[in-house]
Amino acid sequence: MTFKKIIALAVFISFLFSCKEAETTQTDIKIIPAPAKFNLNDGQFEINSTTGLIYDPVFKVSAGFLKAFVENGSTFKLQNNNQIEFIKDQSIKNYEGYILNVSTERIEIRANSDHGAFYAVQSLRQLLPPEFENGSYKKDSAQIPYVTISDEPQFAYRGMHLDVARHMFSVAFIKKYIDALAMLKMNTFHWHLTDDQGWRIEIKKYPKLQTVAAFRDETLIGHYSNTPQQFDGKTYGGYYTQDQIKAIVAYAQKKHVTIIPEIEMPGHSQAAIAAYPELGCTGERPKVASKWGVFEHIYCTKDATFDFLEDVLDEVLELFPSTYIHIGGDEAPKKLWKSCPNCQKRIKEEALKDEHELQSYFVSRIEKYLNSKGRQIIGWDEILEGGLAPNATVMSWRGTNGAIEAAKQGHNVVMTPTSHCYFDYYQSENSTEPLAIGGYLPLDKVYHFNPIPEELSRKESKYILGAQGNLWTEYILNEKQAEYMVFPRILAMSEVVWSKPERKNYKSFVNRVEQFHKRLEALDINYANHLYEIEGNLSSEGYELKTLTSNNSIHYTLDGTEPSLKSEVYTVPIPITQHTVLKAAIFNKEQQLGSVFKQHIQYHKAVGKQIKLNVEPNSSYPGSGAAGLINGISGSDSRYGDKEWLGFWGEDLEITIDLGEKMEVNSLETRFYNSPGQWIYAPKQIQIGLNKRKIDSTIKIQSTVKHTSLINIAYGKKTRYIYLKIPNYGVIPEGKQGAGHKAWTFIDEIIIR
């Protein structure tokens, strides 16, 4: 899968605090995700070698986790007394809810299930010093603040995804990944095990899946869009044995994490067809894919293919006890189905309308088989095409439209749109970031994600089970890079799916993330630290600078020199009236924190003027809105998801710029992003007029394999209005990623000189 790709409406637990409440803010308790309710009071509980632990047998897993965490993290050995006590409380209705009460004399954990008690332990864990995480705490005692927490999740599905088909990771890393999910109260691990580039699960009935499908001859070097494409010439691959998978599943169960396996079908199946070419439509043996993208070799719809898939699923079901089995269902080109006698025969026999309904038949047949085994299917939102299988759950990745459609039909939905949930996207505009697939998804955008689309009614909203973050690994070469892309964005996602909206506060969250860095360091997690970066924006008042953290100052220069403690301190927007190279950095009282922010501002005749669009940019890629097209700031040369690129999906765009008065226009310059691998195509032409809605010239845009297609037109005429008409590229052709869908148009700064 290239571009990808339950809701239990939570009820607050009413709880009376018998202690005197102290005034508190969210920053007083450094817990991620933020609890639903808490009170912080004077006093501390001291944990040491005399501290004891008792528990109801139902809490064996969570109590065992706490005992191991304390004893492995310090010199303490917990005794058998009730200073720490787990109590079953049937008044707590949400099975994942809990009450944690820390007083000066004891710690009391109340829950109605081990799930809830386990999450109480994760909160308690974060109240202990981070040195407990790696066994380096050597003091005789540790203090835990006197606190009462009453907590439960907002959503029942709280997930993270990991693709191991493109790049594979060790069993130890998979367990470490699961540990992180559990710490953050996430309960689902979506394990993407098969794709065109590799088959990663042992299936004993089909040994060629291990000997052939699990290995590719070589791997693409650099970005998919680079020309010419280059390859490393090295065989790459491997798979997880069934014994390894059983061990991982058992490990996850002890952390209350459910693993949902994904076995791709009918598309993204070239690796399997390379092992067993009779599964395809042509009988030809393709190679296991060595580059990324969408491939035409997909499973044929003949009975022999279903026999194979049912055999595979039988072994999968033995390994994974999850209710859900993910069957993919996305990006399945229909070209070979159209010319395949077996597939055309199937369409005729089943009275299907076309190949889209054939895919629906395919998905429904697999669903019926899994339902007969007591399981449910979940798939990417393409399974809606041609009609949704009766009991299917949809994972909505192409924006929110799939989620809305499925929920209105009464189907459960997991939200994972590219705009807010794809952790393989860049998380910073810093040029030093490691190569990524594209896009731009900073921490704050993840944090402000609302999984419930506004278009849904209260009744329809109940079908939104939750959300998950996705990590596709085309460009994730190793485990440290995987961690870098996931952390700290997983922290934001954990709060999206756990914390009540009224408890969410981004300023508080950033403060907690800054403190959480110490815990990540103790856990040897390679996190990305962008908290000390600066964000800039040109407004009508001047150039604004802001940063995530407080208690520090921003110093800046306007002459291209490096900022220092002696440079101007930023307090109000900086007036910009000419071409400017602004540099800025964050400083504490002693030194610079983070990297230098640099912004080249191209002051031109349209900056600050009026601009109108016939359509709004897509909500997933709004850039800085219409005004961002004439704010003097160009977007990234290699990333389309930043604040400056505006994205439009399948729409013809019309732009009118009002300069306020007649003035001489000598030239017009703009550019379009071009990345077919990500469904983004520069328009074939652009029409321009120096008047309201009047076309003076039509400019053809040469097709390009570069990231951007540039146009620069000379004029030398006086005008007040500039009008641009930009037709969408149209439908993506067969054989390309996103084939059959409308293309995206991305446009950058319109420079008028």
N, C-alpha and C positions, 0 to 999 in steps of 0.2 A: 504494500500500500504506500502510496507516494505522498499524497497531499492531505491525508486524513485528519486522517484520518484515522428502599425502593423508594414517589416522594412520600414518606410518612410525614404528613403535616404535623410538626412538632407541637406538643402542648406543654406550656410552662409548668414546672413543678412548683406548687405553692409550699413555701417553707418559712416558718417563723424563726427568726434569729433571737435566741434568748439573751445573747450577750449584747453589750453596749456597742453600737456601731461606730466605727471611726470613719471620718471623711476619707474617701478613697477615689482614685481614678484608675483607669485601665492600666496605666503605666506602673502602678504599684505592684502588680502581679505579672511576672514575666512568663505567662503561659501562652503557648500557641498550640491550637487555636483558642481564641478568647472564650472563656466559660460564659454560660447563659447568665448566671447570677453569682456574685461573690461579695463577701464582706471581709475586710482586712482589719484586724484589731491589734491592740498593744499586746506584746508578749510573744514568746517563741517556745516551741517544743524542741527539746534537746534529745537527739538520737545518739546513742553510744552503745557500748558493749553490754550494758545492763538492760537495754530496751528489748521487749519481747513482742511476739507476734502470735495471734491466734485467729482462727477463721472457721467459718462454716464450711463443710466439705464441698459445697457447690462452688466455692471460690478457690479451688485447688490450683488452677492455672494462674490466676492473677496474683494470688498470695505467693505462689512459688516464684513468679517473676519478680515481685518486690523483694523477697528474701535474697534471691540470687543477685539482684541489682545492688542491694546494700552491701552484701557480704563480698561480692567480687569487686566492688568499687571502693572499698575502704578496709580498715582493719577490724571492723565490728563483726560480731557473730550474734545474731538475734536469738534471744532466749524465748522460753515458752511462758509468756505472760500476756496480759491484755492491754499493754500500752499502745499497741497497734492492733486494732480489731476489725475484721470484716464481718458485717452483719447483713443478713438477708432481710430486705424491706419490701414487702409486697405492695406497699402504698405507692411505690415508684412504678408508674405504668409503662414508661418507655423502657424496653428491655436493654437499651444501651445507655440509659440515664444513670446518674449516681449522685450521692451527696458525700462530700468530703469535709469533715470537720476536724480541724487541728486546733487543740487547746494547749495550754501549758502543761497539762498532765498526760494527754493521750491523743492518739490519732484514730478517728473513727471513719470507716468507709462503709457506706450503706448502698446497696444495689439490689435489684431483683433478679439479676443474672450475672454470670461471670463476665459477660461482655461489658456491662456497666462498671463492675468492679475493676476490670482491666483498664478502662479509660480513666477511672479515678486514680489508679496507680500511675498512669502516664502524666497526669497533672501533678501528682505528688513528686514524681521523678524530676519534673522541671523546677520544683521548689528546692531541690537539693543542689549543691554546688556541681558545676560541670565536670569536676575532676572524678566524680563517681562513675562517669561514662567509660573511663579507661583504666580504673583502678589506681589512680594516682593520688587519691585523697588520703593523707597520712595523719591528720589531726585526730585527737582523742574523741572529739564529738563534732556534730554538725547541727546547725539550727534551722528549723523550718518555721516560717512565720505563722502566727496564730490567724487562721483563716477558715471561713466556711464557704464552700462552693456547692451550688446546686446546678446541675448541668445535664444537658441532653443535646443530641444532634438535631440540626435543621432538616437534613436529608438522610435517608436510609442507605443510599448508594453513594459512597465516597471513595473514588478510585484513582489509581495511577496505572498507566500503560507502559509497556516496554517492548520494543521491537528487537528481537534477537535474530531475525532472518537476514538482515543486511549486515549487521556486525554482532558477533556472539560474545557473551560475557560469562565469566566463571560461575560455578555453583555458589562459591563464597560471596560473590558480588550480588547474585540474585537474593541470597539470604539477607545481605546487608541492605538491599533495596526494600525488602519486606520489613526489616527492622525499622527503617525510616517511616514507612507507612504507618506501622503500628504506633510509633512514638507520637505521630501527628493525628491519631485517632481516625485514620483512613482504613477502610475495611475490605477493599477490593483491589486485587492485582490482576490487570488484564495483560495476559502474556501472549504476545503475537509470535507464533511459533513457525509459521510457514509463509513463504512468498516466492516470487519469481527467482530471487537470488539465493535461496537456500531453504532446506527443510530441516528443522531442528529437533524433531521428536522421533524417538525410536518406535517404529511400527514393525513388530516381529513378523507379521504375515507377508510384508513387502520389504525384503532386505535391500532392494535397490534404492529405497528412499534414504538409506544410510550410506550406501556405497557410491551412489550417483547424485541423487538430489541434494545431498547435504554439502556438496562441494562445487565451487565455481572455479573456472580456469584462471581467472584474473579479476581484478577490481578496478573500477574507474578511479583515476587520480584527479583531484581538483573538483571543480563544480561541473554539474551536468551541462550547463550552458557554455562552458569553455569550448573554443574551437582552435585547433582540432582537439577532439577528445583524446585523452591519453590513458594508458592502463599500466598497472604495475607488473604484469606478467607472472604473478605469483598465485599458486593455488590457495584458495581460502575456504574454510568451512569447518564442519563439525556438527555434533548433535548431542542432545541430552539423552542419556539412557533412561529406560523406564525406572530403574532403581534410583537414579538421581532425581527424577521427577517425583517419585513417591516420597523421597526424603524431603524435598522442597515443599511439597504439599503438606506433609505432616508438620514441618517446621512452621509453615504459615498458619496452620490450624491452631497451634499453641499461641499465636499472636492475634487470634481472631481475625485473620485475613483470609478471605476467600479468593482462590485463584480461578479466573475464567480463562480457559485456553482458547486461542483463536486458530482455527484451521480454515484457511482461505478457500473460497469457492464462489462462483465458478471461475472467476478471474484470479489474477495473481497466482497462477498455478503452473507456470512454465517449468519450475524445478521438478515438480512431480511428473509432468509430461516428459521431461528429459529422461527420467528414470523408466517410465512406462508410456511410450509414445502412443500406444493404443487408446489411451485416455483422451487424446486430443481428436480433433476433427479430420486432420490430414493424414495421420499415420506417420508423419515425419518426426524425426527425433531432434528437437531443438536443443541447444545448449542451456545449461543453467545460466540465467542472466548475469552478466558481468557489469552492467551499468544499471542505473535507476530508471524508473519510468513505468509506463503501461505497455503490456505486450499482447499481441494478438492471440497467442496460444493459450486458450482457455479450455476448461473441461467440456467435452462433448456431452450431449444429453441422452446418449444411448444407455440402455439398461446396464451394460457392463461397467460404465462409469459409476453409476449409483451403487452397484455391488461393491466396487472398490471403496467408495467413500463410506458406505455403511460398515465395511470391515475396519477401516481406519477409525471411524467414530466409536466402534465397539471397544477398541483398545484405549482410545482416549477416555471413554466413560469409566473404564476400570481404574484409570489413573487420577481422574479429577472428579470429586464428588459434588462439584458446584451445580446448582440448579441450571445456570446458564452455560451454554456452549456457543461461542462466537463463531459465526460462519462467514465473516467478511461480507461478501456480496457487492463490493464496490468496484468501480473502474474495470468493468468487464466488456471489452470491445466485442461487438456482435458480427464483425466482418466475416469470420470463418463460419459462424452459425448460418449466415445468409447463403453460403455456398455449400453447406454440408448436407448431403442427402439424408443422413440420420436425423439431423436437427429439423430439417424441413418436413420430414415424415412425422416427427413428433408434433410439430405445430399443427399439421393437418389432422392427425389422429386425436389430438386433445382439443381441437376446435379453437386454437389460439389465434389471436389477431396478428401478432407479429413477434419479433425476437424479444421485445421487452416483456411481453406476456410469457414468453418461453423462460425468461429468467425468473419470473414470478412462479411459474410451474416448478422450476428447479428448486427454488428456495422453499416452496410449500411442501415439496416431496421430502426434502431433508427435514423440514420441521415436523412433518407427520411421523417420520421415523424416530426423531429424537423425543417427540411427545410420547411415543409408544414405549420409550425407555424411561419415562418419568422426568424428562428434561425439557428445557425451553431454549429456543434460539434467540440470539441477539445478533444484529448485523448493522453495518453502516447504512446511512439513510437511502442509498440507492436501492435497497430492497423494497422501497415504496413503489419503484417504477414497475408498471405493468400490474399493479395490485399487490397489496401487502398480505403476507401469509397470516392466517387467522389469529395465531397466538404470539406473533413475533413482537419483540421489543426492539426499538430503533435507537441506534447510537447516532445522534445528529452531529455531523462534522462540517457540512457545507453551509455554514451559517445556521439560522434558526428555522428556516422554512420547513425543513423536513420534520423538525420537532413539532412545529405547529400543526402540520398536516396529520402527523401520526396521533398526537394528543386529541385532536378534534375527532379522530376516528375511534378513540377509546383505547389506543395502544400506549403501553408504557414507553418512556423515553429516558435516555441518559444523554445529558448535554455535554458535548465536547467540540464546540465550533473552533475552527482554525484561528479565528480572531482573538480568542482568549485562552485557549487550552493547548496550543501546540508549542511544546517546550523545545522543539528543534528549531524554532525561529530565533533570530537574534534578540538578545535582551538589552542591548545597549547600542547606541550609535557610535561608540568608540571604534575607531578603525583597527584597533589591536584585537578585536574579538575573533575567536577561532571561526573558521569557515563554517557556514550554516546553509541550510536549504534556501533561506530567504526570509522575507517577512520581518516584522518587528513586534515583539511582545514584551514590553517592560513589566517590571514587578507591579506597578500601580494598576496597569490594565488588567492583569490577572485578578488582582485584589477586588477591583470594582465590577467584576463579572456577576451578573444576576442570572442564575440558571433558569428562572421562570420567565419566558417571553411575555411581554406586555400584551400581546394579542390574545392570550389565553384567558378565559374566564376562571373564576375561583374553582368551579367544578372541573374544568379541563386541566387546571394546574396540578391536580392531584396525580396526574399521569407522569409528571416530571419526577423521576425517582432520585435524581441527583446529577452529579457531574464528575468528570475525571480529566486529569492532565495527560497528554500523550507525548511520548518521546519516540519519534521515528529516528532510525540510526544510520541513514545513508551517509551522513557526514560525521557520525560519532564513532571515532576509530578505537577508543579505549574506555576503560571504566572511569578514569579520572575526568575525562571530557564529558562522559554521561552525567557524572555528579555535578559538574560545572553548569551544565545546561538545566538540570533539574532544580538545584538549590541556588537561590532561596525561593524560586517561583512555586515550588511545592508547598512552602509555608503559607503563601497567599492562597493557594487552592484549598489547603486544609481548612482555612478560615471561611472560605466561600461556602464549603459544603457542610461545615459543622456549626459555625456560629450564627446566632440569630442576627438578622439585619440591624436591629437596634443596638447590638453590641459591637458592631464593626466600626472601627475608627482608624483611618489610615495613618494618622500621625502617631497614634498609640502603637499600631502595628509596626511601623518603621522603628520605633524605639525598642520594641520587643525583639525585632529581627537583629538589631545591632547587638543586643545582649546575647541573643541566641547564637551568634557567631562563635562564642567561646565554647558552646556545647558542640557545635559542628566540628570545631578544631579538635576537641577531645575525642570525637568519634572518627577522626581522620577522614572527614568528608571535604572534598575539594569544591567549596562553594564559590560562586561569583559574588564579588563585593562591588556593587555599583551605588552604594548609599552615599558616597562622597563625590558623585558626579553632579554636574550642573546641567540644568535644563534651561534653554533660552527660547524666547518668543518675542517677535516684533509686534507690538500693539500700536494703537493710535497715540498712546502716551509715550512711546519709546520702546527701547529693547529691555525686556524684563528677564531677570535671572532668578532662578530658585533652585533649592536643593532639598533633599528629603530630610536630612538631619537638622537638628536645632543646636543651639549653643556654640555654633561656629560662625565664621564670617566669610564673605566672598570678596576677594580682591580682584581688580580687573585693570586691563590696559586697552587702549584704542589704537595704538600705533604698531601693533604686531609684536611688541616685546613681551617677554615672559613675566607673568604677574609674580609679585612677592608680597611680603608683609608690609612693605613700604608703598605698595601700589594703592590706588584709590579703593576705598571700601564701598561696596554696593549698598545703597539704601533705597533708592527710588529708580524707576525706569530711566534708561539712558537715552537722551535725545539722539536720533540718527538723521542726518541731513545730507550725507554723502557716502561714497564707497568707504567701508570700514572693515578692518580686521580686528575683531574683538577677541581678547583672550582673558580667561578668568579661571580661578581655582579657589578651592575651599581651604581655609587655614584655621587652626586653633591658635592659641596664644604663642605657640612655639614653632610650628612647622606646617608645611603644606600637607593636606590630606587628599588622596586621590590624584587623578590625572588632570591635566590642563584642558579646559574647554576652549575650543576655537570655533569662531563663527565668521565666515566671510559674508558680508551683507552687500548685495549688489543694488545700490540705490538707483532706480530707474523711474521713468515717467509715470508708470502705473501704480507705484507703491502708494498705498493708502487711499487709492481711488475706489469708486464704486464698481462692483462686479455682481452679475447675476447669472445663475445657471438654470437651465430648464428642468433639471433633475438634481436631487440631492445625491452626494456621494454615498456609496454603500455604507451602512452603519458599521461594518467591520473594518473599513478603511477610509475614515472620514478625513484623514490628514488634519489640517488646521481649518477645514471648511473652505468655502469659496474664497474668502479673503486670503487664504494661504497660497493661492495661485499668483498673487501679486504683492507678496510681503517682502520681496527682496532676498529670499532665502531659497536656495535650491535643495532638492532632496538628495539622498545618498546615490552614489553611482552604482551601487550593487545591491541595495535593499529597498524594496518597494513599499514596505509597511511602516515607514517612519512618519513624522508629523507633516511632511511636505508633499508627499505623493498622495493624490486623491484617486480612489478606486471606484470604478463603475462596472457593474456586472450586466453585460448584454444590452446596455442602453446607448442610444445615440445621444451625444452630448452637444449642447449649444451654449456658448458663453458670450455674454455681452459685457464689455468693459466701458465704463463712462469716465472719461478723463476730466470731466467737469467743465472743460472749455476746449475750444479748438487749439490744437498745438501740432507742431510738425512731428510726424512719426517717420523716423528714418529706417527702423528695422523692427521686426518681431521675431522672437526666438522662443521656442519651447521644446520639450522632448517628451517621449512616451517610453514607458518601461516595456521591455520585450523579453519574455521568458516563457516560451511555449511549454516547457516542462512543468510550469505552475499555472497553466491556463491563461497566461497573460500575453496578449498580442498587441503590437502597435497597430493602429488603424491603417488601412490601405491608402487612405487619402485624408486630407484636411482642406476645408473650404474657408476662405477668409474674406471679410469685407470691411472696408473702412467706412461703415455706415450701419445703421440699425437694420439687421436682418437682410442686408443686401450683399450678395456674393460678388466679389471682384476677381477672385482667382481660386483655382483648385490646384493643390499641391499633392502630387503623388509621393508616397513615402516608400522608399526602397526597403524591401525586406532585409532584415539583418539578424545575425546570430549573436550580436552584442546585447548587453543588458538594456541599452537605451537607443532609441531612434530619434535623431535630432533634426529639427527643421529651423532654418534661419532665412528669413525673407527680407529683402531690402525694399524700401518704399520711397520716402522723400515727399510725402504728401501731408497736408494739414487735415486733421479730423478730430472730432470729439469722441466718436464711438468706434470701437473695434469689435467686430463680430466674428466668432469662430464656430463653424459647424463641423463636428467630428463624429462621423459614423462609426459605430462599433464594427470590429473586424468581422463579426458574424459567427457562424457555427464552427466549432473546432473540427477539423477534418478527421476522417477515419485514420486509425493508426497512431494518432497523437494522444497524449494524455488529455483526458476530459473530452474525448471525441463525442460529438453529438450535442454538446452543451455550448451555450453562448460563451464567448471569450470575455475576459476581463480587459478593461481599458484603464491604464494608469497614466495620469498626466502630471507634469511637474510645473515649476514656475513659468509664467508667461512674461517674458522680459521685453519691455517696450523702450526703445531708445530714440 
